[in-house]
Amino acid sequence: MLNSVQTLRALAAWLVVLHHYMQLVYNFTLTDPVSTALHTYGAIGVDLFFIISGFVIYISASGKKVTPAVFAVHRLARIAPAYWMFTLLTAAALLISPTFVPLTQFEPLFLLKSLFFIPAQNPSGIGAFPLITVGWTLNYEMAFYGVFLLSFYCPKTARPALIALGLFLLCKLVPRLGDDFAFYDNQIIYEFLFGIFIAIAHQKGWTTKIPLLMAIALIAIALAMIIHNGPVGHRPLKSGLPCALILLAAVSLERFFSRRAFMAKLGDWSYSTYLCHVLVICAMARLQQWINLNTTVTFVLIITTILAVSYASFTFIEKPISNLAKRSSRGSIPAPASVA
C-alpha cells in the first residue's frame, strides 16, 4: 500500500480515538480550542476511512489473479477475525459489568447479528449500532464489499459505473424492506466512490502530474471546507469531498512519505486501533476512578495501551490470518481502511 495512504489511515484512526476520548471521558464538556476541534471535527476520520477503503479495494481488485472467490476470502480474512475478537471481549466485559461500556448492552441475538454484520437496534436504545458501537461503519463496509463482489461479473471497464449503481440501489431500495434495513438509507456509502475515482486517476498516472503547490492548495481548500461546514455529519459533499481532496493530494505527494516512518506503522495497526480504543478508554477511565489517577497520567495510559493492543492485535491476529489466506489463494491482501 502507498505510504501516503498508510499515513492517512493512521490519521483517520487517531482522529476517531481522540474524538471518542473527549466523548467518553468528558462528555464533550471541555471548551478549550483543541477539545472543541476534536468534538466538532474528529468524527471526520470515519469519512476519510470510507474514501481510503474505496481507493484501496479498487486498486487491490485490479490485479489479474483476483477472482471473486479470492476477493471474498481476503476481505473476510482481513475484517472479521479482529472484529469478532473485540466484539466478544466487549460482550464479556458487559456480562461482568453491564455498565462497563456506555451506550451499549448485551443481548444474545443482538450479539449474533453484530458478529455477522447484520444491522440491528442496540438494546441500549441508541439506534442501529452493533455491540461494539464503532462497528456501524463495518456494516457499510461489508455491504460495499458485497456490491464490489458483484462487479467482478462484468467487464472491468464497466465496474465503476456498476458499483455506483449498486450503491445507489443499496441506499434507495434496500431500506424499503423496512425495519433495520433502513440503516442503509445513508448517503455516507457514496463516499466509497470518491476513493474509486482517485484510484482510477492514480492508475492512469494523473496523480503524479499534480504539482506540489497544487497539492498543498488542495489540502488548504479541504481544511477550509471542513472548518466552514462545521460539525461533521458524514455527508458526501460536506465531509466526503474535502477528505477526497486530502487523499488525492497525499497520493500525489507519495514521494515525500517514508515506509520507515512511525506513521506507516500506525497505519498498519489502524484497524485494530479503531476496534480496540473504546474498550481501552473505558477500562482506563475505570482505573482512574479506582486509584484516583490524575487526568494526564490516565491520558498517557490510554494512548500507550491503545498502541500496545493495536500492535498485538495486528501482529498476532490480523497479520497471521491474512498471511494464511494469502498462501491459500496466492493473492494479495490489502489492509482494511475502515473503518472503517
Residue frames as qw, qx, qy, qz and C-alpha x, y, z in Angstrom:
[[0.000, 0.888, 0.459, 0.000, 0.00, 0.00, 0.00],
 [0.321, 0.692, -0.052, 0.645, 1.14, 3.56, -0.65],
 [0.442, -0.152, -0.520, 0.715, 2.92, 5.12, 2.31],
 [0.154, -0.172, 0.004, -0.973, 0.81, 8.25, 1.93],
 [0.651, -0.330, -0.450, -0.515, -2.35, 6.18, 2.31],
 [0.664, -0.233, -0.626, 0.336, -0.92, 4.43, 5.36],
 [0.199, 0.010, -0.333, 0.922, -0.27, 7.81, 6.97],
 [0.410, -0.223, -0.158, -0.870, -3.84, 8.93, 6.29],
 [0.710, -0.301, -0.616, -0.162, -5.18, 5.69, 7.73],
 [0.494, -0.179, -0.559, 0.641, -3.27, 6.43, 10.93],
 [0.055, -0.087, 0.101, -0.990, -4.55, 10.00, 10.98],
 [0.561, -0.289, -0.420, -0.653, -8.14, 8.86, 10.47],
 [0.684, -0.292, -0.658, 0.116, -7.93, 6.26, 13.25],
 [0.410, -0.190, -0.473, 0.756, -6.46, 8.63, 15.81],
 [0.219, -0.217, -0.093, -0.947, -8.90, 11.40, 14.99],
 [0.680, -0.361, -0.485, -0.416, -11.68, 8.97, 15.89],
 [0.640, -0.210, -0.599, 0.433, -9.82, 7.84, 19.02],
 [0.196, -0.030, -0.307, 0.931, -9.41, 11.38, 20.32],
 [0.409, -0.283, -0.279, -0.821, -12.99, 12.27, 19.38],
 [0.740, -0.370, -0.529, -0.190, -14.30, 9.36, 21.43],
 [0.505, -0.099, -0.526, 0.677, -11.89, 10.15, 24.26],
 [0.091, -0.131, 0.125, -0.979, -13.50, 13.57, 24.55],
 [0.619, -0.282, -0.377, -0.629, -16.93, 11.94, 24.46],
 [0.780, -0.257, -0.571, 0.022, -16.39, 9.05, 26.88],
 [0.536, -0.144, -0.465, 0.690, -14.21, 10.82, 29.43],
 [0.082, -0.189, -0.206, 0.957, -15.52, 14.40, 29.32],
 [0.266, 0.643, 0.710, -0.108, -18.87, 14.08, 27.53],
 [0.365, 0.536, 0.322, 0.690, -17.71, 16.88, 25.23],
 [0.295, -0.896, -0.317, 0.102, -17.80, 19.41, 28.07],
 [0.537, -0.400, 0.122, 0.732, -14.28, 20.80, 27.64],
 [0.328, 0.903, 0.260, -0.098, -14.18, 24.16, 25.89],
 [0.321, -0.636, 0.420, 0.562, -10.51, 24.71, 25.10],
 [0.465, 0.604, -0.343, -0.548, -9.70, 25.06, 21.36],
 [0.150, 0.304, -0.924, -0.178, -8.18, 21.58, 20.93],
 [0.244, 0.204, 0.894, -0.315, -11.04, 19.80, 22.72],
 [0.480, 0.573, 0.244, -0.618, -13.62, 21.82, 20.82],
 [0.379, 0.537, -0.575, -0.486, -11.94, 20.98, 17.50],
 [0.036, 0.123, -0.991, -0.026, -11.87, 17.26, 18.32],
 [0.355, 0.383, 0.701, -0.485, -15.52, 17.38, 19.34],
 [0.469, 0.645, 0.049, -0.602, -16.53, 19.26, 16.19],
 [0.539, 0.637, -0.439, -0.333, -14.32, 17.67, 13.55],
 [0.291, -0.438, 0.850, -0.026, -12.80, 14.45, 14.95],
 [0.725, 0.227, 0.608, -0.231, -15.53, 12.22, 13.54],
 [0.568, 0.710, -0.228, -0.348, -14.39, 13.11, 10.03],
 [0.182, -0.463, 0.860, 0.112, -11.87, 10.29, 10.42],
 [0.623, 0.249, 0.722, -0.168, -14.75, 7.97, 9.51],
 [0.590, 0.761, 0.083, -0.257, -15.33, 9.74, 6.19],
 [0.126, 0.748, -0.628, -0.175, -11.60, 9.57, 5.45],
 [0.457, -0.182, 0.870, -0.042, -11.67, 5.83, 6.20],
 [0.690, 0.484, 0.494, -0.213, -14.51, 5.25, 3.73],
 [0.479, 0.830, -0.198, -0.207, -12.72, 7.09, 0.94],
 [0.092, -0.605, 0.787, 0.075, -9.44, 5.29, 1.62],
 [0.618, 0.041, 0.773, -0.137, -11.34, 1.99, 1.57],
 [0.691, 0.659, 0.208, -0.211, -12.76, 2.73, -1.88],
 [0.259, 0.820, -0.494, -0.126, -9.27, 3.57, -3.10],
 [0.277, -0.455, 0.845, -0.043, -7.58, 0.51, -1.59],
 [0.690, 0.192, 0.673, -0.188, -10.23, -2.01, -2.61],
 [0.663, 0.719, 0.037, -0.207, -10.34, -0.79, -6.22],
 [0.168, 0.753, -0.632, -0.077, -6.55, -0.89, -6.54],
 [0.407, -0.301, 0.855, -0.115, -6.33, -4.36, -4.99],
 [0.719, 0.343, 0.557, -0.233, -9.12, -5.76, -7.17],
 [0.495, 0.770, -0.237, -0.324, -7.33, -4.66, -10.35],
 [0.241, -0.498, 0.818, 0.156, -4.80, -7.50, -10.11],
 [0.547, 0.235, -0.644, -0.480, -5.03, -10.24, -12.70],
 [0.346, 0.006, -0.928, 0.136, -5.16, -13.03, -10.11],
 [0.246, 0.083, 0.560, -0.787, -8.00, -11.52, -8.09],
 [0.273, -0.290, -0.810, -0.431, -11.13, -13.63, -8.66],
 [0.524, -0.549, -0.140, -0.636, -14.48, -13.19, -6.90],
 [0.871, -0.360, -0.330, 0.059, -13.62, -16.07, -4.55],
 [0.616, 0.074, -0.288, 0.729, -10.18, -14.67, -3.74],
 [0.069, -0.479, 0.028, -0.875, -11.66, -11.23, -3.14],
 [0.684, -0.536, -0.218, -0.444, -14.32, -12.59, -0.78],
 [0.861, -0.251, -0.328, 0.296, -11.88, -14.73, 1.21],
 [0.472, 0.209, -0.217, 0.828, -9.38, -11.90, 1.53],
 [0.238, -0.539, -0.027, -0.808, -11.95, -9.37, 2.66],
 [0.794, -0.501, -0.241, -0.245, -13.41, -11.72, 5.24],
 [0.819, -0.101, -0.306, 0.474, -9.95, -12.67, 6.50],
 [0.319, 0.306, -0.167, 0.881, -8.95, -9.03, 6.91],
 [0.331, -0.473, -0.030, -0.816, -12.13, -7.73, 8.52],
 [0.764, -0.407, -0.349, -0.360, -13.81, -10.47, 10.53],
 [0.746, -0.131, -0.550, 0.351, -11.27, -12.07, 12.94],
 [0.249, 0.079, -0.378, 0.888, -10.18, -8.92, 14.78],
 [0.412, -0.303, -0.110, -0.852, -13.73, -7.58, 14.78],
 [0.788, -0.309, -0.491, -0.207, -15.06, -10.83, 16.23],
 [0.603, -0.068, -0.553, 0.571, -12.36, -10.85, 18.91],
 [0.051, 0.101, -0.282, 0.953, -13.08, -7.31, 20.11],
 [0.574, -0.308, -0.289, -0.702, -16.84, -7.86, 19.89],
 [0.789, -0.276, -0.549, 0.022, -16.56, -10.94, 22.11],
 [0.427, -0.006, -0.468, 0.773, -14.30, -9.07, 24.53],
 [0.241, -0.237, 0.037, -0.940, -16.90, -6.32, 24.73],
 [0.726, -0.312, -0.437, -0.430, -19.63, -8.91, 25.34],
 [0.698, -0.173, -0.586, 0.375, -17.57, -10.48, 28.13],
 [0.182, 0.108, -0.327, 0.921, -16.96, -7.08, 29.72],
 [0.449, -0.273, -0.119, -0.843, -20.68, -6.29, 29.66],
 [0.771, -0.280, -0.552, -0.147, -21.57, -9.66, 31.17],
 [0.562, -0.134, -0.528, 0.622, -19.19, -8.96, 34.05],
 [0.095, -0.458, -0.309, 0.828, -20.19, -5.30, 34.40],
 [0.354, 0.663, 0.639, 0.165, -23.26, -4.18, 32.39],
 [0.068, 0.984, 0.107, -0.123, -22.21, -0.52, 32.62],
 [0.667, -0.347, 0.305, 0.584, -18.55, -1.07, 31.68],
 [0.255, 0.094, 0.487, 0.830, -19.05, 0.30, 28.15],
 [0.274, 0.453, 0.326, -0.783, -21.51, 3.19, 27.86],
 [0.500, 0.468, -0.173, -0.708, -24.23, 3.31, 25.20],
 [0.576, 0.206, -0.725, -0.315, -24.36, -0.42, 24.51],
 [0.684, -0.275, 0.501, -0.453, -25.88, -3.53, 26.10],
 [0.012, 0.222, -0.959, -0.177, -25.53, -7.29, 25.77],
 [0.774, 0.176, 0.316, -0.519, -28.28, -9.50, 24.41],
 [0.621, -0.146, 0.732, 0.239, -27.57, -12.92, 22.81],
 [0.600, 0.598, 0.504, 0.169, -29.43, -12.48, 19.50],
 [0.142, 0.984, -0.068, -0.081, -28.08, -8.95, 19.17],
 [0.435, -0.620, 0.589, 0.282, -24.56, -10.32, 19.67],
 [0.655, 0.167, 0.682, 0.281, -25.05, -12.78, 16.79],
 [0.429, 0.847, 0.300, 0.096, -26.32, -10.05, 14.49],
 [0.126, -0.929, 0.294, 0.184, -23.34, -7.91, 15.43],
 [0.569, -0.374, 0.665, 0.307, -20.90, -10.72, 14.67],
 [0.536, 0.310, 0.699, 0.357, -22.42, -11.27, 11.22],
 [0.118, -0.130, 0.229, 0.957, -22.60, -7.58, 10.25],
 [0.092, -0.576, -0.736, -0.343, -26.41, -7.52, 10.30],
 [0.083, -0.351, 0.136, -0.923, -27.82, -4.10, 11.23],
 [0.480, -0.520, -0.707, -0.001, -29.90, -4.28, 14.40],
 [0.272, -0.821, 0.001, -0.502, -31.16, -1.95, 17.08],
 [0.324, 0.265, -0.701, 0.578, -28.81, -1.76, 20.04],
 [0.466, -0.547, -0.695, 0.045, -30.72, -2.82, 23.21],
 [0.320, -0.322, -0.330, 0.828, -29.49, 0.37, 24.88],
 [0.213, 0.823, 0.489, -0.192, -31.78, 2.38, 22.60],
 [0.188, -0.637, 0.248, 0.705, -29.09, 4.37, 20.75],
 [0.593, 0.611, -0.199, -0.485, -30.13, 3.09, 17.32],
 [0.963, 0.268, -0.030, 0.000, -28.69, 0.63, 14.80],
 [0.096, 0.763, -0.618, 0.163, -25.25, 0.34, 16.34],
 [0.826, 0.023, -0.562, 0.027, -23.70, -3.12, 16.87],
 [0.766, -0.569, -0.235, 0.185, -22.41, -4.36, 20.21],
 [0.520, -0.318, 0.096, 0.787, -19.04, -2.74, 19.58],
 [0.273, 0.810, 0.358, -0.377, -20.60, 0.54, 18.54],
 [0.021, 0.669, -0.434, -0.604, -17.86, 1.69, 16.17],
 [0.378, 0.023, 0.879, 0.290, -18.73, -1.39, 14.09],
 [0.480, 0.692, 0.393, -0.371, -21.57, 0.52, 12.41],
 [0.238, 0.741, -0.424, -0.463, -19.04, 1.57, 9.78],
 [0.167, -0.264, 0.926, 0.212, -18.11, -2.05, 9.14],
 [0.511, 0.447, 0.701, -0.220, -21.73, -2.88, 8.34],
 [0.450, 0.821, -0.030, -0.350, -21.48, -0.37, 5.48],
 [0.036, -0.630, 0.723, 0.280, -18.04, -1.69, 4.60],
 [0.405, 0.008, 0.913, 0.045, -19.32, -5.24, 4.24],
 [0.539, 0.667, 0.442, -0.263, -22.25, -4.03, 2.12],
 [0.250, 0.825, -0.357, -0.360, -19.76, -2.20, -0.11],
 [0.212, -0.379, 0.878, 0.201, -17.76, -5.41, -0.46],
 [0.539, 0.335, 0.763, -0.124, -20.93, -7.22, -1.50],
 [0.476, 0.821, 0.105, -0.298, -21.63, -4.67, -4.21],
 [0.064, 0.743, -0.601, -0.286, -18.00, -4.76, -5.30],
 [0.456, -0.135, 0.877, 0.066, -18.05, -8.56, -5.44],
 [0.613, 0.566, 0.530, -0.150, -20.95, -8.49, -7.91],
 [0.304, 0.868, -0.199, -0.338, -18.97, -6.11, -10.14],
 [0.340, -0.429, 0.784, 0.294, -16.47, -8.89, -10.85],
 [0.529, 0.315, 0.784, 0.084, -19.08, -10.45, -13.11],
 [0.430, 0.874, 0.209, -0.088, -18.96, -7.57, -15.59],
 [0.675, 0.497, -0.054, 0.543, -16.24, -6.09, -17.81],
 [0.528, -0.347, -0.268, 0.727, -13.61, -4.13, -15.86],
 [0.131, 0.215, 0.199, 0.947, -14.35, -1.01, -17.87],
 [0.417, -0.546, -0.417, -0.596, -17.94, -1.03, -16.59],
 [0.557, -0.283, -0.674, 0.395, -17.01, -1.82, -12.99],
 [0.118, -0.079, -0.330, 0.933, -17.01, 1.77, -11.60],
 [0.409, -0.147, -0.253, -0.864, -20.40, 2.56, -13.11],
 [0.676, -0.273, -0.641, -0.238, -21.94, -0.67, -11.86],
 [0.436, -0.201, -0.625, 0.616, -20.52, -0.16, -8.35],
 [0.108, -0.006, 0.126, -0.986, -22.06, 3.32, -8.34],
 [0.582, -0.194, -0.444, -0.653, -25.38, 1.85, -9.46],
 [0.635, -0.222, -0.729, 0.124, -25.15, -0.89, -6.84],
 [0.249, -0.148, -0.511, 0.810, -24.54, 1.61, -4.03],
 [0.314, -0.079, -0.104, -0.940, -27.42, 3.74, -5.27],
 [0.669, -0.227, -0.575, -0.413, -29.77, 0.75, -5.22],
 [0.519, -0.171, -0.705, 0.453, -28.47, -0.26, -1.80],
 [0.063, -0.092, -0.341, 0.933, -29.26, 3.19, -0.46],
 [0.409, 0.028, -0.136, -0.902, -32.63, 3.63, -2.19],
 [0.703, -0.068, -0.538, -0.460, -34.20, 0.18, -2.48],
 [0.499, -0.034, -0.810, 0.307, -32.95, -1.93, 0.44],
 [0.075, -0.004, 0.522, -0.850, -34.39, 0.45, 3.11],
 [0.585, -0.061, -0.224, -0.777, -37.84, -0.15, 1.60],
 [0.579, -0.084, -0.811, -0.003, -37.70, -3.64, 3.07],
 [0.536, -0.712, -0.123, -0.437, -38.40, -1.92, 6.36],
 [0.830, -0.532, -0.085, 0.146, -37.26, -2.45, 9.94],
 [0.542, -0.661, 0.267, 0.446, -33.49, -2.37, 10.41],
 [0.642, 0.325, 0.428, 0.547, -32.84, -2.27, 6.67],
 [0.075, 0.977, 0.165, 0.112, -33.45, 1.47, 6.98],
 [0.609, -0.613, 0.226, 0.450, -29.85, 1.52, 8.23],
 [0.592, 0.082, 0.483, 0.640, -28.68, 1.56, 4.60],
 [0.195, 0.869, 0.355, 0.285, -30.52, 4.78, 3.85],
 [0.432, -0.794, 0.097, 0.417, -27.38, 6.80, 4.48],
 [0.567, 0.819, -0.087, 0.028, -25.51, 8.77, 1.85],
 [0.363, -0.742, 0.550, 0.125, -22.17, 8.04, 3.51],
 [0.818, 0.043, 0.549, 0.165, -21.98, 4.91, 1.38],
 [0.597, 0.786, 0.101, 0.125, -21.39, 7.10, -1.69],
 [0.184, -0.893, 0.398, 0.099, -18.07, 8.19, -0.19],
 [0.770, -0.141, 0.565, 0.262, -16.55, 4.87, -1.32],
 [0.646, 0.669, 0.304, 0.207, -16.93, 6.22, -4.86],
 [0.022, 0.968, -0.247, -0.021, -14.59, 9.14, -4.18],
 [0.536, -0.537, 0.630, 0.168, -11.87, 6.64, -3.36],
 [0.751, 0.286, 0.560, 0.200, -12.59, 4.64, -6.50],
 [0.434, 0.890, 0.096, 0.098, -12.33, 7.74, -8.69],
 [0.171, -0.875, 0.450, 0.056, -8.99, 8.65, -7.11],
 [0.708, -0.221, 0.650, 0.167, -7.77, 5.07, -7.61],
 [0.696, 0.580, 0.383, 0.182, -8.62, 5.28, -11.31],
 [0.188, 0.968, -0.150, 0.065, -6.80, 8.61, -11.58],
 [0.453, -0.676, 0.572, 0.099, -3.80, 7.08, -9.84],
 [0.777, 0.074, 0.596, 0.187, -3.76, 4.06, -12.16],
 [0.574, 0.751, 0.249, 0.212, -3.82, 6.35, -15.18],
 [0.631, 0.027, -0.052, 0.774, -0.87, 8.31, -13.81],
 [0.006, 0.805, 0.245, 0.541, -2.80, 11.53, -13.37],
 [0.578, -0.802, -0.131, 0.073, -1.99, 11.93, -9.68],
 [0.724, -0.245, 0.116, 0.634, 1.75, 12.06, -10.35],
 [0.349, 0.469, 0.292, 0.757, 1.20, 15.08, -12.60],
 [0.288, -0.902, -0.300, -0.121, -0.24, 17.22, -9.81],
 [0.366, 0.583, -0.337, 0.642, 2.32, 19.94, -8.96],
 [0.424, -0.168, -0.654, 0.603, 3.48, 20.36, -5.38],
 [0.091, 0.024, 0.204, -0.974, 1.87, 23.77, -4.96],
 [0.571, -0.169, -0.416, -0.687, -1.45, 22.47, -6.31],
 [0.626, -0.227, -0.738, 0.106, -1.37, 19.58, -3.85],
 [0.235, -0.153, -0.511, 0.812, -0.77, 21.99, -0.99],
 [0.309, -0.046, -0.092, -0.946, -3.62, 24.16, -2.27],
 [0.616, -0.224, -0.646, -0.390, -5.95, 21.14, -2.36],
 [0.498, -0.264, -0.705, 0.431, -5.17, 20.39, 1.28],
 [0.039, -0.104, -0.269, 0.957, -5.74, 24.02, 2.25],
 [0.458, -0.125, -0.353, -0.806, -9.06, 24.08, 0.39],
 [0.615, -0.251, -0.742, -0.091, -10.12, 20.83, 2.06],
 [0.356, -0.244, -0.611, 0.664, -9.33, 22.13, 5.54],
 [0.157, 0.035, 0.044, -0.986, -11.17, 25.37, 4.82],
 [0.554, -0.193, -0.557, -0.587, -14.21, 23.36, 3.67],
 [0.548, -0.273, -0.760, 0.218, -14.16, 21.23, 6.81],
 [0.181, -0.212, -0.437, 0.855, -13.99, 24.27, 9.08],
 [0.286, -0.016, -0.191, -0.939, -16.65, 26.13, 7.10],
 [0.570, -0.211, -0.661, -0.440, -19.07, 23.19, 7.12],
 [0.487, -0.498, 0.355, -0.624, -18.93, 22.87, 10.91],
 [0.611, -0.254, 0.698, -0.274, -19.82, 19.72, 12.87],
 [0.100, 0.230, -0.885, -0.393, -19.26, 16.54, 10.91],
 [0.712, 0.150, 0.301, -0.617, -22.46, 14.99, 9.56],
 [0.484, -0.087, 0.838, 0.236, -20.92, 12.31, 7.33],
 [0.590, 0.704, 0.256, -0.301, -22.37, 13.86, 4.18],
 [0.805, 0.241, 0.311, 0.445, -20.60, 13.16, 0.86],
 [0.361, 0.765, 0.093, 0.525, -20.23, 16.79, -0.21],
 [0.292, -0.894, 0.139, -0.309, -19.62, 18.39, 3.18],
 [0.648, -0.595, 0.475, 0.008, -17.40, 15.72, 4.75],
 [0.882, 0.120, 0.405, 0.210, -16.52, 13.32, 1.96],
 [0.566, 0.781, 0.050, 0.260, -15.37, 15.78, -0.71],
 [0.077, -0.900, 0.397, -0.163, -12.76, 17.55, 1.45],
 [0.728, -0.393, 0.561, 0.038, -11.43, 14.16, 2.60],
 [0.832, 0.420, 0.308, 0.194, -11.22, 13.10, -1.03],
 [0.321, 0.907, -0.170, 0.215, -9.16, 16.21, -1.82],
 [0.421, -0.736, 0.523, -0.085, -6.82, 15.34, 1.04],
 [0.847, -0.048, 0.517, 0.115, -6.38, 11.78, -0.23],
 [0.683, 0.688, 0.139, 0.201, -5.81, 13.00, -3.79],
 [0.068, 0.923, -0.331, 0.184, -3.17, 15.46, -2.60],
 [0.617, -0.559, 0.553, -0.039, -1.47, 12.89, -0.37],
 [0.880, 0.199, 0.401, 0.158, -1.25, 10.31, -3.15],
 [0.529, 0.811, -0.022, 0.249, 0.30, 12.93, -5.43],
 [0.101, -0.844, 0.456, -0.264, 2.88, 13.61, -2.69],
 [0.985, -0.158, -0.065, -0.003, 3.78, 9.92, -2.24],
 [0.694, 0.438, -0.314, 0.477, 7.47, 10.65, -2.81],
 [0.064, -0.634, 0.378, -0.671, 7.59, 12.58, 0.46],
 [0.803, -0.409, 0.178, -0.395, 6.31, 9.68, 2.60],
 [0.191, 0.493, -0.843, 0.098, 8.60, 7.02, 4.05],
 [0.806, -0.182, -0.524, -0.207, 7.73, 3.40, 4.76],
 [0.557, 0.003, -0.624, 0.548, 10.07, 3.53, 7.74],
 [0.173, -0.395, 0.181, -0.884, 8.14, 6.37, 9.35],
 [0.108, 0.095, 0.839, -0.525, 6.23, 5.67, 12.55],
 [0.534, 0.282, 0.119, -0.788, 3.04, 6.89, 10.90],
 [0.576, 0.241, -0.668, -0.405, 3.29, 3.99, 8.46],
 [0.219, -0.010, -0.933, 0.284, 3.35, 1.58, 11.40],
 [0.299, 0.240, 0.512, -0.769, 0.36, 3.33, 12.90],
 [0.582, 0.284, -0.315, -0.694, -1.33, 2.82, 9.55],
 [0.420, 0.109, -0.897, -0.079, -0.66, -0.92, 9.75],
 [0.130, -0.189, -0.846, 0.481, -2.25, -1.01, 13.20],
 [0.246, -0.053, 0.020, -0.968, -5.08, 1.43, 12.44],
 [0.613, -0.239, -0.573, -0.489, -7.84, -1.16, 12.02],
 [0.599, -0.300, -0.675, 0.309, -7.10, -2.68, 15.41],
 [0.133, -0.033, -0.301, 0.944, -6.76, 0.83, 16.86],
 [0.418, -0.189, -0.263, -0.849, -10.25, 1.60, 15.60],
 [0.696, -0.277, -0.614, -0.247, -11.67, -1.59, 17.09],
 [0.626, -0.238, -0.604, 0.432, -9.99, -1.55, 20.50],
 [0.179, 0.317, -0.233, 0.902, -9.98, 2.10, 21.52],
 [0.533, -0.519, -0.129, -0.656, -13.43, 2.29, 23.13],
 [0.874, -0.328, -0.352, 0.063, -12.71, -0.72, 25.36],
 [0.617, 0.075, -0.321, 0.715, -9.33, 0.70, 26.36],
 [0.067, -0.453, 0.073, -0.886, -10.72, 4.16, 27.13],
 [0.703, -0.505, -0.206, -0.457, -13.48, 2.65, 29.29],
 [0.863, -0.208, -0.359, 0.288, -11.00, 0.40, 31.13],
 [0.456, 0.176, -0.262, 0.832, -8.59, 3.24, 31.85],
 [0.299, -0.528, -0.047, -0.793, -11.45, 5.51, 32.96],
 [0.827, -0.460, -0.281, -0.158, -12.45, 2.83, 35.49],
 [0.761, -0.044, -0.314, 0.566, -8.84, 2.55, 36.64],
 [0.137, 0.443, -0.115, 0.879, -8.69, 6.32, 37.09],
 [0.569, -0.566, -0.100, -0.588, -11.69, 6.19, 39.39],
 [0.898, -0.299, -0.315, 0.071, -10.43, 3.22, 41.39],
 [0.736, -0.232, -0.166, 0.614, -6.96, 4.55, 42.21],
 [0.081, -0.940, -0.163, 0.289, -7.58, 8.28, 41.77],
 [0.619, 0.054, 0.318, 0.716, -5.19, 8.85, 38.85],
 [0.087, 0.641, 0.023, -0.762, -4.81, 12.37, 37.54],
 [0.684, 0.639, 0.211, -0.281, -6.10, 13.11, 34.05],
 [0.288, 0.771, -0.526, -0.212, -2.68, 13.44, 32.42],
 [0.254, -0.329, 0.909, -0.025, -1.49, 10.04, 33.63],
 [0.642, 0.332, 0.636, -0.271, -4.79, 8.50, 32.55],
 [0.574, 0.752, -0.081, -0.314, -4.48, 10.02, 29.08],
 [0.117, 0.646, -0.744, -0.128, -0.91, 8.70, 28.70],
 [0.434, -0.089, 0.884, -0.152, -2.06, 5.25, 29.83],
 [0.681, 0.528, 0.377, -0.339, -4.89, 5.31, 27.30],
 [0.474, 0.767, -0.346, -0.259, -2.61, 6.21, 24.41],
 [0.007, -0.527, 0.850, 0.021, 0.12, 3.71, 25.30],
 [0.538, 0.060, 0.804, -0.245, -2.38, 0.91, 25.93],
 [0.694, 0.614, 0.167, -0.336, -4.15, 1.52, 22.62],
 [0.341, 0.721, -0.577, -0.177, -0.77, 1.41, 20.86],
 [0.215, -0.347, 0.906, -0.107, 0.19, -1.83, 22.63],
 [0.631, 0.270, 0.661, -0.303, -3.15, -3.54, 21.98],
 [0.611, 0.708, -0.073, -0.346, -3.16, -2.37, 18.35],
 [0.178, 0.628, -0.748, -0.118, 0.34, -3.75, 17.80],
 [0.356, -0.142, 0.905, -0.184, -0.54, -7.07, 19.44],
 [0.672, 0.443, 0.460, -0.375, -3.79, -7.43, 17.52],
 [0.547, 0.728, -0.293, -0.293, -2.13, -6.65, 14.20],
 [0.091, 0.585, -0.806, -0.019, 0.88, -8.88, 14.87],
 [0.192, -0.108, 0.956, -0.194, -0.88, -11.90, 16.34],
 [0.511, 0.455, 0.641, -0.348, -4.38, -11.75, 14.82],
 [0.503, 0.761, 0.011, -0.409, -4.60, -9.69, 11.65],
 [0.196, 0.698, -0.626, -0.289, -1.26, -10.47, 10.03],
 [0.273, -0.195, 0.941, 0.035, -1.11, -14.26, 10.58],
 [0.554, 0.452, 0.654, -0.245, -4.67, -14.80, 9.37],
 [0.442, 0.801, -0.110, -0.388, -4.06, -12.56, 6.36],
 [0.035, 0.577, -0.779, -0.243, -0.88, -14.46, 5.51],
 [0.440, 0.065, 0.891, -0.090, -2.76, -17.74, 5.79],
 [0.571, 0.660, 0.388, -0.298, -5.43, -16.50, 3.38],
 [0.262, 0.801, -0.403, -0.358, -2.71, -15.19, 1.08],
 [0.162, -0.373, 0.899, 0.163, -0.94, -18.53, 0.97],
 [0.510, 0.270, 0.798, -0.175, -4.19, -20.39, 0.36],
 [0.538, 0.742, 0.377, -0.135, -5.18, -18.29, -2.63],
 [0.621, 0.009, 0.302, 0.723, -1.81, -16.95, -3.85],
 [0.145, 0.828, 0.312, 0.442, -3.19, -13.40, -3.96],
 [0.285, 0.183, -0.335, 0.879, -2.51, -10.18, -2.15],
 [0.322, -0.715, -0.618, 0.055, -4.48, -8.75, 0.74],
 [0.133, 0.545, -0.111, 0.821, -4.59, -5.03, 1.30],
 [0.156, -0.199, -0.688, 0.680, -5.04, -3.79, 4.84],
 [0.034, -0.737, -0.661, -0.137, -8.61, -2.68, 5.61],
 [0.150, 0.408, -0.034, 0.900, -9.19, 1.01, 5.67],
 [0.412, -0.515, -0.074, -0.748, -12.31, 1.24, 7.88],
 [0.126, -0.148, 0.500, -0.844, -13.15, 1.55, 9.46],
 [0.303, 0.047, 0.319, -0.897, -13.77, 1.66, 9.00]]
